[in-house]
């Protein structure tokens, strides 16, 4: 494998990891937000959505860039 393929493989792996982390944080934040409606309390973990949404976007972007050549064929 050449250097380009190794970098591309690393970008794919980092993108997938960031995507999973971001989605988990989004789920925590949104579950906290919507469960506060049932209990009437304050959503204490809603800030996880503000952290998770940008991480999800960056992870999705890196994953798409890593697979760009495969999707173009």
Biopython code that builds the backbone (N, CA, C, O; Angstrom):
import numpy as np
from Bio.PDB.StructureBuilder import StructureBuilder

atoms = [
    (1, "UNK", "N", (0.839, -1.183, 0.000)),
    (1, "UNK", "CA", (0.000, 0.000, 0.000)),
    (1, "UNK", "C", (0.882, 1.244, 0.000)),
    (1, "UNK", "O", (1.918, 1.298, 0.663)),
    (2, "UNK", "N", (0.451, 2.212, -0.742)),
    (2, "UNK", "CA", (1.230, 3.447, -0.765)),
    (2, "UNK", "C", (0.786, 4.390, 0.343)),
    (2, "UNK", "O", (-0.149, 4.110, 1.093)),
    (3, "UNK", "N", (1.478, 5.500, 0.421)),
    (3, "UNK", "CA", (1.239, 6.463, 1.506)),
    (3, "UNK", "C", (-0.167, 7.053, 1.449)),
    (3, "UNK", "O", (-0.792, 7.308, 2.479)),
    (4, "UNK", "N", (-0.655, 7.265, 0.223)),
    (4, "UNK", "CA", (-1.993, 7.845, 0.063)),
    (4, "UNK", "C", (-3.066, 6.922, 0.632)),
    (4, "UNK", "O", (-3.986, 7.372, 1.316)),
    (5, "UNK", "N", (-2.942, 5.642, 0.348)),
    (5, "UNK", "CA", (-3.929, 4.680, 0.848)),
    (5, "UNK", "C", (-3.899, 4.576, 2.370)),
    (5, "UNK", "O", (-4.944, 4.411, 2.999)),
    (6, "UNK", "N", (-2.712, 4.670, 2.966)),
    (6, "UNK", "CA", (-2.621, 4.619, 4.428)),
    (6, "UNK", "C", (-3.279, 5.835, 5.066)),
    (6, "UNK", "O", (-3.979, 5.714, 6.072)),
    (7, "UNK", "N", (-3.050, 7.007, 4.477)),
    (7, "UNK", "CA", (-3.695, 8.216, 4.999)),
    (7, "UNK", "C", (-5.205, 8.138, 4.846)),
    (7, "UNK", "O", (-5.953, 8.539, 5.738)),
    (8, "UNK", "N", (-5.642, 7.622, 3.715)),
    (8, "UNK", "CA", (-7.075, 7.499, 3.475)),
    (8, "UNK", "C", (-7.725, 6.523, 4.459)),
    (8, "UNK", "O", (-8.833, 6.757, 4.942)),
    (9, "UNK", "N", (-7.030, 5.440, 4.744)),
    (9, "UNK", "CA", (-7.533, 4.458, 5.708)),
    (9, "UNK", "C", (-7.631, 5.065, 7.102)),
    (9, "UNK", "O", (-8.580, 4.799, 7.839)),
    (10, "UNK", "N", (-6.637, 5.887, 7.459)),
    (10, "UNK", "CA", (-6.649, 6.554, 8.766)),
    (10, "UNK", "C", (-7.789, 7.569, 8.852)),
    (10, "UNK", "O", (-8.436, 7.692, 9.892)),
    (11, "UNK", "N", (-8.034, 8.291, 7.764)),
    (11, "UNK", "CA", (-9.138, 9.266, 7.734)),
    (11, "UNK", "C", (-10.475, 8.552, 7.901)),
    (11, "UNK", "O", (-11.349, 9.030, 8.624)),
    (12, "UNK", "N", (-10.635, 7.415, 7.239)),
    (12, "UNK", "CA", (-11.871, 6.639, 7.374)),
    (12, "UNK", "C", (-12.089, 6.192, 8.821)),
    (12, "UNK", "O", (-13.193, 6.294, 9.356)),
    (13, "UNK", "N", (-11.023, 5.699, 9.441)),
    (13, "UNK", "CA", (-11.131, 5.189, 10.811)),
    (13, "UNK", "C", (-11.451, 6.317, 11.791)),
    (13, "UNK", "O", (-12.326, 6.168, 12.644)),
    (14, "UNK", "N", (-10.746, 7.444, 11.670)),
    (14, "UNK", "CA", (-11.005, 8.592, 12.551)),
    (14, "UNK", "C", (-12.423, 9.109, 12.340)),
    (14, "UNK", "O", (-13.112, 9.449, 13.302)),
    (15, "UNK", "N", (-12.859, 9.169, 11.086)),
    (15, "UNK", "CA", (-14.214, 9.635, 10.788)),
    (15, "UNK", "C", (-15.280, 8.757, 11.411)),
    (15, "UNK", "O", (-16.261, 9.259, 11.960)),
    (16, "UNK", "N", (-15.094, 7.456, 11.330)),
    (16, "UNK", "CA", (-16.077, 6.535, 11.920)),
    (16, "UNK", "C", (-16.124, 6.659, 13.437)),
    (16, "UNK", "O", (-17.199, 6.639, 14.036)),
    (17, "UNK", "N", (-14.953, 6.786, 14.051)),
    (17, "UNK", "CA", (-14.901, 6.922, 15.514)),
    (17, "UNK", "C", (-15.580, 8.209, 15.952)),
    (17, "UNK", "O", (-16.372, 8.204, 16.895)),
    (18, "UNK", "N", (-15.277, 9.314, 15.274)),
    (18, "UNK", "CA", (-15.912, 10.591, 15.628)),
    (18, "UNK", "C", (-17.417, 10.552, 15.380)),
    (18, "UNK", "O", (-18.189, 11.130, 16.145)),
    (19, "UNK", "N", (-17.831, 9.878, 14.324)),
    (19, "UNK", "CA", (-19.254, 9.768, 14.030)),
    (19, "UNK", "C", (-19.992, 9.011, 15.130)),
    (19, "UNK", "O", (-21.075, 9.420, 15.548)),
    (20, "UNK", "N", (-19.414, 7.919, 15.596)),
    (20, "UNK", "CA", (-20.061, 7.138, 16.659)),
    (20, "UNK", "C", (-20.099, 7.933, 17.965)),
    (20, "UNK", "O", (-21.122, 7.954, 18.649)),
    (21, "UNK", "N", (-18.986, 8.588, 18.312)),
    (21, "UNK", "CA", (-18.943, 9.392, 19.537)),
    (21, "UNK", "C", (-19.966, 10.515, 19.468)),
    (21, "UNK", "O", (-20.679, 10.769, 20.439)),
    (22, "UNK", "N", (-20.043, 11.185, 18.330)),
    (22, "UNK", "CA", (-21.000, 12.275, 18.169)),
    (22, "UNK", "C", (-22.436, 11.801, 18.269)),
    (22, "UNK", "O", (-23.267, 12.462, 18.892)),
    (23, "UNK", "N", (-22.736, 10.665, 17.664)),
    (23, "UNK", "CA", (-24.104, 10.148, 17.724)),
    (23, "UNK", "C", (-24.492, 9.735, 19.146)),
    (23, "UNK", "O", (-25.636, 9.924, 19.560)),
    (24, "UNK", "N", (-23.550, 9.176, 19.883)),
    (24, "UNK", "CA", (-23.834, 8.808, 21.282)),
    (24, "UNK", "C", (-24.110, 10.068, 22.106)),
    (24, "UNK", "O", (-25.055, 10.098, 22.894)),
    (25, "UNK", "N", (-23.292, 11.103, 21.930)),
    (25, "UNK", "CA", (-23.521, 12.355, 22.659)),
    (25, "UNK", "C", (-24.842, 13.004, 22.259)),
    (25, "UNK", "O", (-25.551, 13.549, 23.105)),
    (26, "UNK", "N", (-25.171, 12.946, 20.969)),
    (26, "UNK", "CA", (-26.466, 13.479, 20.517)),
    (26, "UNK", "C", (-27.622, 12.740, 21.171)),
    (26, "UNK", "O", (-28.584, 13.353, 21.634)),
    (27, "UNK", "N", (-27.518, 11.419, 21.205)),
    (27, "UNK", "CA", (-28.589, 10.620, 21.812)),
    (27, "UNK", "C", (-28.752, 10.954, 23.288)),
    (27, "UNK", "O", (-29.876, 11.089, 23.773)),
    (28, "UNK", "N", (-27.639, 11.087, 24.008)),
    (28, "UNK", "CA", (-27.711, 11.442, 25.429)),
    (28, "UNK", "C", (-28.392, 12.788, 25.618)),
    (28, "UNK", "O", (-29.264, 12.936, 26.474)),
    (29, "UNK", "N", (-27.991, 13.767, 24.815)),
    (29, "UNK", "CA", (-28.564, 15.104, 24.941)),
    (29, "UNK", "C", (-30.041, 15.148, 24.606)),
    (29, "UNK", "O", (-30.825, 15.774, 25.319)),
    (30, "UNK", "N", (-30.427, 14.482, 23.520)),
    (30, "UNK", "CA", (-31.837, 14.517, 23.124)),
    (30, "UNK", "C", (-32.717, 13.703, 24.059)),
    (30, "UNK", "O", (-33.858, 14.082, 24.321)),
    (31, "UNK", "N", (-32.201, 12.589, 24.563)),
    (31, "UNK", "CA", (-32.978, 11.813, 25.541)),
    (31, "UNK", "C", (-33.180, 12.630, 26.808)),
    (31, "UNK", "O", (-34.265, 12.615, 27.390)),
    (32, "UNK", "N", (-32.146, 13.340, 27.239)),
    (32, "UNK", "CA", (-32.276, 14.187, 28.419)),
    (32, "UNK", "C", (-33.296, 15.307, 28.182)),
    (32, "UNK", "O", (-34.090, 15.635, 29.063)),
    (33, "UNK", "N", (-33.259, 15.878, 26.991)),
    (33, "UNK", "CA", (-34.168, 16.977, 26.671)),
    (33, "UNK", "C", (-35.624, 16.517, 26.653)),
    (33, "UNK", "O", (-36.487, 17.142, 27.269)),
    (34, "UNK", "N", (-35.889, 15.423, 25.943)),
    (34, "UNK", "CA", (-37.274, 14.977, 25.825)),
    (34, "UNK", "C", (-37.781, 14.293, 27.095)),
    (34, "UNK", "O", (-38.984, 14.312, 27.355)),
    (35, "UNK", "N", (-36.905, 13.697, 27.883)),
    (35, "UNK", "CA", (-37.369, 13.108, 29.136)),
    (35, "UNK", "C", (-37.674, 14.184, 30.179)),
    (35, "UNK", "O", (-38.401, 13.921, 31.137)),
    (36, "UNK", "N", (-37.135, 15.383, 30.006)),
    (36, "UNK", "CA", (-37.460, 16.454, 30.949)),
    (36, "UNK", "C", (-38.910, 16.896, 30.803)),
    (36, "UNK", "O", (-39.489, 17.441, 31.743)),
    (37, "UNK", "N", (-39.499, 16.669, 29.639)),
    (37, "UNK", "CA", (-40.912, 16.990, 29.465)),
    (37, "UNK", "C", (-41.790, 16.073, 30.298)),
    (37, "UNK", "O", (-42.823, 16.496, 30.816)),
    (38, "UNK", "N", (-41.385, 14.829, 30.428)),
    (38, "UNK", "CA", (-42.179, 13.870, 31.200)),
    (38, "UNK", "C", (-42.072, 14.131, 32.697)),
    (38, "UNK", "O", (-43.073, 14.087, 33.414)),
    (39, "UNK", "N", (-40.864, 14.401, 33.165)),
    (39, "UNK", "CA", (-40.661, 14.598, 34.585)),
    (39, "UNK", "C", (-40.844, 16.034, 35.039)),
    (39, "UNK", "O", (-40.988, 16.295, 36.233)),
    (40, "UNK", "N", (-40.840, 16.951, 34.112)),
    (40, "UNK", "CA", (-41.012, 18.353, 34.463)),
    (40, "UNK", "C", (-39.763, 19.013, 35.019)),
    (40, "UNK", "O", (-39.821, 20.150, 35.488)),
    (41, "UNK", "N", (-38.645, 18.322, 34.974)),
    (41, "UNK", "CA", (-37.407, 18.881, 35.505)),
    (41, "UNK", "C", (-36.585, 19.578, 34.435)),
    (41, "UNK", "O", (-37.030, 19.764, 33.302)),
    (42, "UNK", "N", (-35.390, 19.952, 34.818)),
    (42, "UNK", "CA", (-34.468, 20.625, 33.914)),
    (42, "UNK", "C", (-33.627, 19.574, 33.180)),
    (42, "UNK", "O", (-33.164, 18.626, 33.816)),
    (43, "UNK", "N", (-33.415, 19.707, 31.876)),
    (43, "UNK", "CA", (-32.591, 18.725, 31.153)),
    (43, "UNK", "C", (-31.105, 18.958, 31.431)),
    (43, "UNK", "O", (-30.481, 19.816, 30.807)),
    (44, "UNK", "N", (-30.554, 18.209, 32.348)),
    (44, "UNK", "CA", (-29.178, 18.437, 32.797)),
    (44, "UNK", "C", (-28.127, 18.021, 31.774)),
    (44, "UNK", "O", (-27.031, 18.582, 31.771)),
    (45, "UNK", "N", (-28.417, 17.080, 30.926)),
    (45, "UNK", "CA", (-27.420, 16.594, 29.974)),
    (45, "UNK", "C", (-27.659, 17.090, 28.552)),
    (45, "UNK", "O", (-27.124, 16.520, 27.601)),
    (46, "UNK", "N", (-28.449, 18.134, 28.399)),
    (46, "UNK", "CA", (-28.740, 18.652, 27.062)),
    (46, "UNK", "C", (-27.503, 19.249, 26.407)),
    (46, "UNK", "O", (-27.433, 19.319, 25.180)),
    (47, "UNK", "N", (-26.523, 19.681, 27.202)),
    (47, "UNK", "CA", (-25.301, 20.246, 26.637)),
    (47, "UNK", "C", (-24.536, 19.223, 25.796)),
    (47, "UNK", "O", (-23.719, 19.599, 24.956)),
    (48, "UNK", "N", (-24.795, 17.935, 26.015)),
    (48, "UNK", "CA", (-24.128, 16.906, 25.211)),
    (48, "UNK", "C", (-24.495, 17.035, 23.735)),
    (48, "UNK", "O", (-23.697, 16.677, 22.868)),
    (49, "UNK", "N", (-25.685, 17.539, 23.441)),
    (49, "UNK", "CA", (-26.069, 17.756, 22.053)),
    (49, "UNK", "C", (-25.236, 18.851, 21.413)),
    (49, "UNK", "O", (-24.889, 18.751, 20.236)),
    (50, "UNK", "N", (-24.910, 19.890, 22.161)),
    (50, "UNK", "CA", (-24.092, 20.972, 21.618)),
    (50, "UNK", "C", (-22.661, 20.507, 21.354)),
    (50, "UNK", "O", (-21.978, 21.063, 20.494)),
    (51, "UNK", "N", (-22.211, 19.506, 22.076)),
    (51, "UNK", "CA", (-20.895, 18.932, 21.832)),
    (51, "UNK", "C", (-20.976, 17.877, 20.725)),
    (51, "UNK", "O", (-20.080, 17.776, 19.887)),
    (52, "UNK", "N", (-22.040, 17.107, 20.730)),
    (52, "UNK", "CA", (-22.167, 15.983, 19.811)),
    (52, "UNK", "C", (-22.482, 16.355, 18.378)),
    (52, "UNK", "O", (-22.005, 15.691, 17.457)),
    (53, "UNK", "N", (-23.270, 17.395, 18.159)),
    (53, "UNK", "CA", (-23.637, 17.748, 16.791)),
    (53, "UNK", "C", (-22.436, 18.163, 15.938)),
    (53, "UNK", "O", (-22.323, 17.684, 14.809)),
    (54, "UNK", "N", (-21.540, 19.021, 16.410)),
    (54, "UNK", "CA", (-20.361, 19.322, 15.588)),
    (54, "UNK", "C", (-19.436, 18.124, 15.393)),
    (54, "UNK", "O", (-18.845, 17.963, 14.325)),
    (55, "UNK", "N", (-19.308, 17.278, 16.426)),
    (55, "UNK", "CA", (-18.469, 16.090, 16.293)),
    (55, "UNK", "C", (-19.074, 15.141, 15.255)),
    (55, "UNK", "O", (-18.345, 14.525, 14.477)),
    (56, "UNK", "N", (-20.390, 15.026, 15.242)),
    (56, "UNK", "CA", (-21.063, 14.202, 14.242)),
    (56, "UNK", "C", (-20.811, 14.751, 12.841)),
    (56, "UNK", "O", (-20.552, 13.992, 11.907)),
    (57, "UNK", "N", (-20.888, 16.068, 12.701)),
    (57, "UNK", "CA", (-20.644, 16.681, 11.395)),
    (57, "UNK", "C", (-19.228, 16.461, 10.898)),
    (57, "UNK", "O", (-19.023, 16.148, 9.726)),
    (58, "UNK", "N", (-18.253, 16.620, 11.772)),
    (58, "UNK", "CA", (-16.851, 16.409, 11.381)),
    (58, "UNK", "C", (-16.611, 14.935, 11.057)),
    (58, "UNK", "O", (-15.927, 14.615, 10.084)),
    (59, "UNK", "N", (-17.168, 14.047, 11.862)),
    (59, "UNK", "CA", (-17.011, 12.614, 11.600)),
    (59, "UNK", "C", (-17.648, 12.201, 10.289)),
    (59, "UNK", "O", (-17.083, 11.395, 9.550)),
    (60, "UNK", "N", (-18.824, 12.747, 9.991)),
    (60, "UNK", "CA", (-19.489, 12.449, 8.728)),
    (60, "UNK", "C", (-18.683, 12.987, 7.552)),
    (60, "UNK", "O", (-18.543, 12.312, 6.532)),
    (61, "UNK", "N", (-18.154, 14.196, 7.689)),
    (61, "UNK", "CA", (-17.353, 14.787, 6.623)),
    (61, "UNK", "C", (-16.096, 13.952, 6.350)),
    (61, "UNK", "O", (-15.777, 13.676, 5.194)),
    (62, "UNK", "N", (-15.383, 13.548, 7.411)),
    (62, "UNK", "CA", (-14.177, 12.749, 7.223)),
    (62, "UNK", "C", (-14.490, 11.385, 6.614)),
    (62, "UNK", "O", (-13.737, 10.888, 5.777)),
    (63, "UNK", "N", (-15.589, 10.788, 7.031)),
    (63, "UNK", "CA", (-15.979, 9.501, 6.476)),
    (63, "UNK", "C", (-16.317, 9.624, 4.997)),
    (63, "UNK", "O", (-15.914, 8.782, 4.195)),
    (64, "UNK", "N", (-17.050, 10.662, 4.634)),
    (64, "UNK", "CA", (-17.390, 10.868, 3.228)),
    (64, "UNK", "C", (-16.160, 11.161, 2.384)),
    (64, "UNK", "O", (-16.052, 10.679, 1.256)),
    (65, "UNK", "N", (-15.235, 11.944, 2.919)),
    (65, "UNK", "CA", (-14.002, 12.226, 2.187)),
    (65, "UNK", "C", (-13.182, 10.946, 2.022)),
    (65, "UNK", "O", (-12.584, 10.730, 0.967)),
    (66, "UNK", "N", (-13.148, 10.116, 3.027)),
    (66, "UNK", "CA", (-12.395, 8.871, 2.945)),
    (66, "UNK", "C", (-12.945, 7.894, 1.920)),
    (66, "UNK", "O", (-12.187, 7.140, 1.310)),
    (67, "UNK", "N", (-14.268, 7.902, 1.726)),
    (67, "UNK", "CA", (-14.896, 6.988, 0.790)),
    (67, "UNK", "C", (-15.236, 7.651, -0.542)),
    (67, "UNK", "O", (-15.957, 7.062, -1.347)),
    (68, "UNK", "N", (-14.743, 8.842, -0.791)),
    (68, "UNK", "CA", (-15.131, 9.576, -1.979)),
    (68, "UNK", "C", (-14.782, 8.835, -3.270)),
    (68, "UNK", "O", (-15.609, 8.766, -4.179)),
    (69, "UNK", "N", (-13.599, 8.293, -3.362)),
    (69, "UNK", "CA", (-13.188, 7.618, -4.595)),
    (69, "UNK", "C", (-14.009, 6.346, -4.829)),
    (69, "UNK", "O", (-14.366, 6.031, -5.964)),
    (70, "UNK", "N", (-14.301, 5.628, -3.756)),
    (70, "UNK", "CA", (-15.083, 4.394, -3.916)),
    (70, "UNK", "C", (-16.503, 4.685, -4.384)),
    (70, "UNK", "O", (-17.079, 3.903, -5.139)),
    (71, "UNK", "N", (-17.063, 5.789, -3.948)),
    (71, "UNK", "CA", (-18.430, 6.117, -4.359)),
    (71, "UNK", "C", (-18.481, 6.690, -5.768)),
    (71, "UNK", "O", (-19.530, 6.656, -6.411)),
    (72, "UNK", "N", (-17.366, 7.213, -6.252)),
    (72, "UNK", "CA", (-17.346, 7.786, -7.601)),
    (72, "UNK", "C", (-17.199, 6.708, -8.670)),
    (72, "UNK", "O", (-17.524, 6.957, -9.831)),
    (73, "UNK", "N", (-16.719, 5.520, -8.313)),
    (73, "UNK", "CA", (-16.545, 4.461, -9.311)),
    (73, "UNK", "C", (-17.836, 3.769, -9.646)),
    (73, "UNK", "O", (-17.851, 2.855, -10.470)),
]
sb = StructureBuilder()
sb.init_structure("model")
sb.init_model(0)
sb.init_chain("A")
sb.init_seg("    ")
for serial, (resi, resn, name, xyz) in enumerate(atoms, 1):
    if name == "N":
        sb.init_residue(resn, " ", resi, " ")
    sb.init_atom(name, np.array(xyz, "f"), 0.0, 1.0, " ", f" {name:<3s}", serial, name[0])
structure = sb.get_structure()
